[in-house]
Amino acid sequence: MSKKILLMGIIVTIAIFVTGCLSTLSTIGLAPVEEIEIVILESFPVQVQVIASGNLPDPCTEISEVLQEREENTFFVTIKTYRPPGLCIQVLAPFEEIISLEVYGLPAGTYTVDVNGVQGTFDLEVDNI
């Protein structure tokens, strides 16, 4: 009787593991950004880059698209992910994405950057024309 219970427990454990690692549909989502660093390059016109980093849920998930839009003094950057269907080991996969902001032609001022909900600011000391 105890061998049957042990065998049943092993089968249930394997089933839970496999279903947790098996995705029959591809998945599109947002990258889980943990921090951003804003870098102002020493050039004129000024160039600004944002380095976004975090951990993807598994090594099969990849960055699929980076979108950028600006509303007044705020840049909204969206980093999208894609995960194909199939088996994948369930370990975190670190990522780092460098995004060049479209700052040419902007007047001097303070600007906010929002990357998937993580925010930072930078200052343009002079008009960037």
ZIJOTA-V911809 format. One record per run of one state. SS is the DSSP state (alpha for helix, beta for strand, coil for the rest). FROM is the first residue (numbers start at 0). TO is the last residue. If there is no record, write none. Layout:
ss=SS from=FROM to=TO
ss=SS from=FROM to=TO
This chain:
ss=coil from=0 to=0
ss=alpha from=1 to=20
ss=beta from=21 to=22
ss=coil from=23 to=25
ss=beta from=26 to=29
ss=coil from=30 to=31
ss=beta from=32 to=40
ss=coil from=41 to=45
ss=beta from=46 to=55
ss=coil from=56 to=59
ss=beta from=60 to=70
ss=coil from=71 to=72
ss=beta from=73 to=82
ss=coil from=83 to=84
ss=beta from=85 to=86
ss=coil from=87 to=91
ss=beta from=92 to=100
ss=coil from=101 to=107
ss=beta from=108 to=114
ss=coil from=115 to=116
ss=beta from=117 to=123
ss=coil from=124 to=128
